[in-house]
Amino acid sequence: MKGWLPRTALLGFLMLLVAVGFVAWEWRSRNMFRDTWDRWFTAEMRTNLRRIAEAEMTYHAAHGTYTDDIEALDFAIFDPDSSVRLLVNSADSTRFLGLATHALISRRCSVTVRRAVGDTVFHLDGPWCTENSRYTAKYDSFRTAMKARAAAERWGERR
């Protein structure tokens, strides 16, 4: 009778460790998935801001001023993703400030292009992004659609 209590306690402790391990693994995998999508969406915004900055530099070289009309830019250089919304905050002969938002996260990014009068060099600042980010309601519907697509593909493979 003496020997069963320590063995039972050890077995219970090991089961507790396994359960804590599974919970920690699940939490880590969910947060890794979230961080991966967050980085992906931020990279989309930064890429589009770099493209619009290049297009603005090309426009400035041809016209001597920046434009606040995105439609006037060279689309061979600049082709925005559908989930990224680009805004021109300000544009004049010396400075351009562009902002980007994403449909699926709340983070905002910005880029500034400056060129002093008489200067031949463009100065690019950014793109800079805010630190905080939350998923929007569109992300929830996007994730639900992705899960449904994966389930449909799995269901099709089972047939």
QUIKABEL-V238013 format. One record per helix or strand of 2 or more residues. SS is the DSSP state (~ for helix, > for strand). FROM is the first residue (numbers start at 1). LEN is the number of residues. If there is no record, write none. Layout:
SS | FROM | LEN
SS | FROM | LEN
//
This chain:
~ | 2 | 62
~ | 70 | 3
> | 84 | 8
> | 95 | 8
> | 108 | 7
> | 123 | 7
~ | 137 | 22
//
